[in-house]
Amino acid sequence: MLLAKKLKRCDKFPGISDRLALLFSTTTQSSEIERITRIINDHPFPDQPLHPTLLQHLPQTTPLSSTLVENVLGRLFAAHSNGLKALEFFKFTLQHPHFTPTPDAFEKTLHILARMRYFDQAWELMSHVQRTHPSLLTLKSMSIMLSRISKIQSYEETLEAFDRMEREIFVGIRKFGSEEFNVLLQAFCTQKEMKEARSVFVKLLSRFAPNNKTMNILLLGFKESGDVTAMEMFYHEMVLRGFRPSVVTYNIRIDGYCKKGCFGDAMRLFEEMERVACLPSLQTITTLIHGAGLVRNIHQARQLFDEMPKRNLKPDIGAYNAMISSLIRCRDLNAAMELMDEMEEKRIGHDNVTYHTVFFGLMKSSGLEGVCKLYDRMIEGKFVPKTRTVVMLMKFFCVNCRVDLGLNLWGYLIDRGFCPHGHALDLLVTGLCSRGRWEEAFECSKQMLVRRREVSEASYRMLQRYLVLANANEKLEDLDRMIKNLQSVLPPPTRQQVA
């Protein structure tokens, strides 16, 4: 309402009016995304059908924007929502007469399903899309599926999935070549399964011609596995095969040395880049700033950061995060906070890495008071942290006897339409029960189950013990019923979990 009044007053100033109109539109869309996400998360699907509820809030007479759909699915992914709810929402959008599905919306749905091991539903969705909207099938969707399969299932099952995609899913859409081969290799390299990646490379080399990207994917895999020697050996093999190192190749090797604390070797490669006229990129400098921080060389980190404009490079959020990380490692928290303020002034903003890094530094130095100040700032800015940061904060609050702040964080996430991760619930349930606040622990567990997320065995056993002691048999029966109901719709455990 306030924005609308301001818009009326500023009609005579077109520039200001346009900016306010954009702000009003963005704010309205953001609240709509949050509203729909909360409706989906809070809905008791599959006990009740989700489709009629969605129809009530998103009528088919009203156009449905791709931005709304993509952002809702993005929120559901970030919120660790149940995959079946995301699938129902995506199916609903496919039936909407005023919506054209996008690859991004499909990929997010597929990612949510695959992450929760709903592989049967993911394959069914891919088959359906292949028949109705083949343009949605992209290399990214292939990568999402193969990466999750390679993580959870066996080497043979991953190769079978690749074969099935070629024979059934992408048939008539893409002719498999080097790009698809790269996706398969990347699936293994992402999981640091370099023995399997090597095997696939040798096995399919005669069928798919490798390119520079192929070699960089394998080099990256060796780097991520933490074996710098293996990385360098493969680099020399790559050169012997006739591939010329690119800026990406140098960045991978520099990062490998930085992470091992060999900052001198990383700088040697950096100097070599300049000698051979391979211009360092923003990522190169960001990696070196982070590397300098790892070895506590704050002078070099600051010099690299300050010299970026001279190299025609504009520091982005990643560069600022690297510099903040370096400052915190060198215990210069004041300078790190100043950089946070500078990011706001320059409208670069903060992401989860920014908050996680600074929270970690504050926990080590300023204690509860410093963490609470930044926590309040984060909440005021309506920023929703990712799982890693949520778990870290929850643990810190509970260990420091501030379960009230843990509950506050839990409530904030729920109100924003997010379903906190099971690890966060474990910490909160333990903290609450150990202080005799089992009723609140029960309510939090219930909120988790209503959103179709599992409660861990440890949390259940603790709650069970306190409910029995409190003679709260009805609540225990209610909890058992909800868990049993949820187990009927969860995917079967993998062979790894059974083992």
N, C-alpha and C positions, 0 to 999 in steps of 0.2 A: 504493500500500500504506500509506504513512504517513498519507494523508488518511483512508483507511478506518479505521485504528486510532483516529485522532482522533475520527471520527464515533461510534465505539463508546463512547469515554470521555465524550462530550458528550451522551449520550442523556438525562441528567438535567437538561440545560440546553437546552430546546427552541429558544430564539432562536439560540444559538450553533450547535446541531446543524443547524438549517435553513440557516444561512449556509454552513456547511462542506459540506452536501449539495449546495447550489447550485454552490459552487466545484468540488467533485469532479465534478459532472455537466458543467460547462463545460469543465474541463480534459480530461476523457475525450473529449468531443465534438470539441474542438479537435485532439487528437492523431489522432482517427479521420479528420477532414477532411484533415489533413496526410498521413496514410498513404495514403488513396485518391488524393489528388492526385499523390503521388509515384509510385504504381503506374501511373497513367494516363500521366504524363509520361515515365516510364522505359520504357514498353512500346513494342516495335518495330512498332507498327501503321503502315502496312497490310501489312507483310511477314508478320505473324501476326495472326489475328483477336483483337480486344480483348474481345469478348463473353464467351468462356469464362473469361478471367481475372477479369472483373468478377463473373461468376456465382460463382466460387470465393470471392471476398472479400465479396460482397454477395448471399448466397443468397436465392432467392425465397421461402423459408419465413420469413425475418426481415423485419419491417416496415422500410420505407425512409422516413426522415423528410425532409420538404421542406427543413428547415434544413440537413441534411447535403448534399443535392443542390445547393441554391442556393449554399452556401458553397464546395463543391468547384468548381462552375462559376465562381464569383467568383475563386477562386484560379487556375484555369486561364486566366481572362481577364487577371488581373494578372500572371501568369507568362509571358504571350505564348506560350502553348502552341499547338500546331498545331490549327487549326479542325476538322479531320476527326476528331481524337481526342475533342474536346468534343462533336461531333455524335454520335459512336458512344456516348458515355456518356449523352447525353440520350435517344437512341433506346432504350438499354438500360433507362432508368428508365421510359419509356413502356410497356414490355412487362412491367414489374414489377407483380405482382398486388396488392402492398401499398403502392402509391404513387399519390398523386393529383398530377398535374403542376400546377405553379403558373405564372402569367404571368412571375414573376421568373426562374425557371429557363429558360423559353423565350426570354425577352428576352436573357439572358446568352449563351445558345448562339447566337442570331441575331447578336449583337454580335461574338462571336469569329469567326464565319464571314465576316461582312461586312467586318470589319477586315482579314482576310487575303485579301480579294477572291474568296472562294468564293461568288460571287453565284448561280451555278446551283444549288448545294446549298442556299443560303439560300431561294431561291424555292421549291424542292422541299419544304423543311421547312415553309414557310408554307402551301403547298397541302395538305400532309399534315395539318397542325394544323387547317386550315379544315374538313377532312372529319371528323376524329376528336375534336378538342378546341377547337371554335370560341371558347370562352370565354377562351382564352389570347391571342387576337388583341386587342391593345390599341393605343391611340394611341402608347404608348411604343415598341412593336415597329415600328409604321409609321414613327415618327421615326428609329429606329435605321437602318432600311433606307434611307430617303430621304436621310438625312444622309451615309451612306457613298457612295451612288450619286452624289449631287451633288458630293462631293469628288473622286471618281475618274473619273466619266463625264461626259458632256456635258449641257448644259441640256436639249436635246431628249429625251435618254434619261431624265433625271430626271422630266420631265413624262409620258413614256410609262409610267414605273414607277408614278407616282401614278394614272394612268388604269387601269393593270392592277390595282392594288389595289382601285380602286372597282368594276371590272367582274368580277374573279375572286376576289380574296382576301377582301375584306370584304363581298362581296355577301350580303345576307340577315342580316348581323351588325350593320352600321352603315349608316345613311343619311348620305352625305357632306354636311357643312355647314361652318359657320364653324370648328369645332374642327379638322377635317381640313385645311381651307384654311390654318389657322395652322401646322400641322405642316409643310406644304409650304413655306411662307414661311420657317419657322425653319431648314429644311434649307439653304436658300440663304444666309440671314443668318449661320448658324453658320460657314459657309465664307467670310464677308465678300464674298459675290458680290451686292453691292447693286444692280448694274445688272440682273441676272437677277431678283432679288427684286422690284424695282420693276416689271419687265415682267410677272411673274406676277400681281402685285397689280392692275395695270391690266387685264390680260387676263381675269382671273376675278372681277373686282369685281362685275360684273352677275349672276354666278351665286351667289357666296357673300357674304353680308352681313358686313362687318368689324365687330369688336367692340373693346373696350378692349385686350384681349390682342393682337389683330392689330396695332394701332398700336404697342403697347409692343415687340412682336417686331421690327418694322421700325425703331423708334427704337434698340433695342438693337443691331441690325445696323449702323446708321450709326455708333453709338458704337464698336463693336468694330473698324470699319474705320479708326478713328483720325481721322475727319473731324468735328471738333466743329462746324464751320460747317454741314455737311450735316445733322448731328444737330439743331441748333437750327432750321434751316429746316424740317425735317420736323416738329419739335415744334409750330411755329406753324401748319403745315398741319393737323396733328392737331387743334389747338384750333379752327381755322376750320371743320373738319368736324363740330364739336359734341362732341368727346370731352373729358371732364374729366380733367385729370391726377391720377393716384393716387400713393400712396407709391412704387409700383414705377417710375412715370414719373420722379419726382424722383430716386430712387436711380440710375437709368440716367444721367440728366444730370449728377448730382453725380460719379459715377464717371468719366464722360467728361472733365469738367474736371480732376479729380484726376490722371488719367493723363497729361494734357497739362501738368501742373505749374501749372495755374491754380487754386491752392487758394483764393484770395480769391473767385473766382467760385463755387466749390463752397460756401463758407461763406455767400455771399449767397443761394444757393438754399436752404440749410439754414434760414436765418433766415426766408425767404419761406414755407417749409413751416410753421413755427411760427405765422406771422402768419395764414395761411389755415386754421389748425386741422387740418393734415394731420400727424398724429403721426409723428415719425421712428421708424423701426424699428431693430432691432438691426443690420441690414445697413447702414442709413444711417450710424450711428455708426462701425461697423467700416470702412466705405469712407472716411470722413473721417479716421479715425486713420491709415489707410494713406496717404491723400493728404497729411496733415501730415508723415508720414515722408519722403515723396518730395521735399518742399521743405525737409527738415531742420528742421522746426519742432517739436522734441521737446516743448516746453512745451505747445503746443496739443494735441498727440497725447496727452500724459499727462493733461491736463485733461479731454479728451473721454472717455478711458478711466475716469478716477476718478469722473466724474459719471454714469456709466451707472446705478448703483443708484438715484440720485435720479430718474431717468427711468423707474423700475420695469423696468429692463432688466438681465438677468443675463448677464455676459460669458461667451460660449461659446468653443470652440476657435478659431473664426475671429477673434474679437475679440482674444484673446491673441496669435494669430499676427501680426495687424496691428500690435499694440503691440511685439512682439519685433522685427518687421521695421523699425519706426521707430527703435527703440533701436540696432539694428545699423547702420542707415544713418548714425546719428549717433555711431557708434563707441563706444557704451556697452555693451560685451559683457558686463560683469559684471551689469548690471541685466537684460539679456536672459536670462542664465543663471539669475538669481534668479526671473524669471517662469516659466522652464521648471520650476523646483523647485515653485513655487506651483501650477502646473497639476497636478503630481503629487499635491501635498498635498490639493488640492480635488477630486481624482479626475476631472479633466477629460481627462487623458491627452494624448498627443502624436500628431500625424498626420504625413504625409509633408512637408507644408508647414513644420511646426515644425522638423523635422530638416534639411530642405533649406536653410531660411533661416539656421539657426544654423551649419550646416556651412560655408555660404558666407561668413559673417562670420568664422568661425575661420580659414578659409583665407587671408583677407585680412589678419588681424591676428596670431593666435597661431601660425600655421604648423602643422607636422606634429604637434607635441606636443598641442596643443589638439584637433586633429581626431581623433587617436588616442584621446584620453580619451572624447570623445563617441561615437566609433565603438564602443568597448568597451561603453559604456553602452547603446547601441542594440542590440548583439548580445546582451548579458545580458538585456535586456528582450524578446528574441525578436521584435523589430520588423523587418518586411521592407520596405525602402524601395522606392519606385516607380522606374521606368526612368530618369527625369530625374536623380534623386539617385544612382542606381547608376552612371550614366555619369559624373557629376561626380566621384564618389569614385574611380572607376577611373582616370580621367584624372589626378587629383591624386596618387594613389599611384604611378602609373607615371612621371609627370613628376618626382616626388621620389625616384626610385630605390628605391621600396618595392613592387616587384612581388610580394613575398611577401604583403603586405597585400591586393594585388589578387587574388592566388590565394585568399587566405583568404575574401575577400568572395564570389568566384565559388563556392567550395566551400560556403559558408554558404547561398547562394541555391539551389544544386542540392540540398543536403540538406533544405531546407525545401519541396522540390517545385516550385521556380520555375525557369523557363528564362530566363536573362538575355538582354537584348536584343542584337541584332547589333552595335550601336555599342560596347557594353561588351566584346564579344569582340574587335573590331577593335583596341581600345586595349590589351587584355591580350596578344593575339598579338604586336603590335608591341613591347610592353615586354619580353616573354619572349624573342622571337627576337633582339632587339637585344642581349640579354645571353647569347646562346648556349643558351638553355633551350628549344630547339625541341621537345623531347619532351613537355614540359608543355603547350606551345602546341598541339601535335597532339592531346593528350588532351582539352583543353578544346574544340577544334573538333569532335572526335568526339562529345563529350557533346551538343553543340549539334545535330549531324546526327541522332544517335540519337533526339532529341526532336522530330525532323521540323521543324527550323528551318534556314533558309538560312545559309550562311557567305558573307560578301561576297567579291566578286572580289578586292579589295585583300588581305584576309586569306589567301585561297587562294593568290594569287601569292607572297606573302611566305613562306608555309609551303612551297610548292612549291620555291622557291629554296633554302631551308635543308635540305629533305629530299633534294634532288638533291646538294647539297654534302656531306651526311652519308652519301650512298650508301644512304639508307633507301628503296629502291625499293618494298619490300613495303608500307610505310606509305603511300607516295604512291598506289600502286594501290588500297589500301584506301580512302583518302580520295576518290579519283576515283569508285570504285564507289558509295560512299555518296551522293555528290553527284548522280551520274547517277540513282540510285534515287529520291532525293528529288524531283528535277526532274520525274519521271514522274507525281507526284501533286500538284504545285503548280499553282495556277490559271494560265491563260495571261496574259502581260503585257498591261496596258492600252495603249491607243493613246498615252497620255501617256508611258509608260515606253519604248515603242518609239521615239517621237520623240526 
